[in-house]
Amino acid sequence: MIKLTRLGGGEFVLNAERIQYVEELPDTYITLVEGERVVVCESLDEVVSRVIDYQRSVRSLRVFES
């Protein structure tokens, strides 16, 4: 899960594994695998960075569970 900010200002948490793709048009749009789109304040690079951090944390947990 990653924490993001809606364009209107409210924070929310998004399941990073449901992201299909991210675009910057100039606002940042996140399209989920279900087709839903979310507009966020964070830049494309910031969203990617948070997803990478999330994936690293998931992998490190799996190593400790083995």
C-alpha positions as CSV (number, residue, x, y, z in Angstrom):
1,M,0.0,0.0,0.0
2,I,1.2,3.5,-0.8
3,K,0.0,6.8,0.7
4,L,-0.9,9.5,-1.9
5,T,-2.7,12.8,-2.0
6,R,-5.8,13.4,-4.1
7,L,-5.7,16.5,-6.3
8,G,-8.4,18.1,-4.0
9,G,-6.1,17.6,-1.0
10,G,-7.2,14.5,0.9
11,E,-4.7,11.7,1.6
12,F,-5.6,8.1,0.8
13,V,-3.8,4.7,0.6
14,L,-3.7,2.8,-2.6
15,N,-3.0,-0.8,-3.2
16,A,0.2,-0.5,-5.4
17,E,-0.4,-4.0,-6.9
18,R,-3.6,-2.7,-8.6
19,I,-1.8,-0.1,-10.6
20,Q,-1.8,-0.7,-14.4
21,Y,0.0,2.4,-15.4
22,V,0.8,6.0,-14.4
23,E,0.7,9.1,-16.7
24,E,1.7,12.7,-16.2
25,L,-0.6,14.9,-18.4
26,P,0.4,17.4,-16.6
27,D,-1.5,16.1,-13.6
28,T,-0.6,12.6,-12.5
29,Y,-3.2,10.0,-13.4
30,I,-3.1,6.5,-12.0
31,T,-5.1,3.9,-13.9
32,L,-5.9,0.8,-12.0
33,V,-6.4,-2.7,-13.5
34,E,-10.2,-2.4,-13.1
35,G,-10.1,0.8,-15.3
36,E,-10.7,3.3,-12.5
37,R,-8.5,6.4,-12.7
38,V,-7.2,8.5,-9.8
39,V,-5.7,12.0,-10.1
40,V,-3.0,12.7,-7.5
41,C,-0.7,15.6,-6.5
42,E,2.5,13.5,-6.5
43,S,4.6,13.5,-9.6
44,L,4.9,10.4,-11.8
45,D,8.5,9.9,-10.5
46,E,7.3,10.1,-6.9
47,V,4.5,7.5,-7.5
48,V,7.1,5.2,-9.1
49,S,9.5,5.7,-6.2
50,R,6.8,4.8,-3.7
51,V,5.7,1.7,-5.6
52,I,9.4,0.6,-5.8
53,D,9.8,1.1,-2.0
54,Y,6.6,-0.8,-1.4
55,Q,7.8,-3.7,-3.6
56,R,11.2,-3.8,-1.8
57,S,9.4,-4.0,1.6
58,V,7.2,-6.8,0.4
59,R,10.3,-8.8,-0.9
60,S,12.2,-8.2,2.3
61,L,9.3,-9.6,4.3
62,R,9.1,-12.7,2.1
63,V,12.8,-13.3,2.7
64,F,12.3,-13.2,6.5
65,E,9.3,-15.6,6.3
66,S,11.3,-18.2,4.4
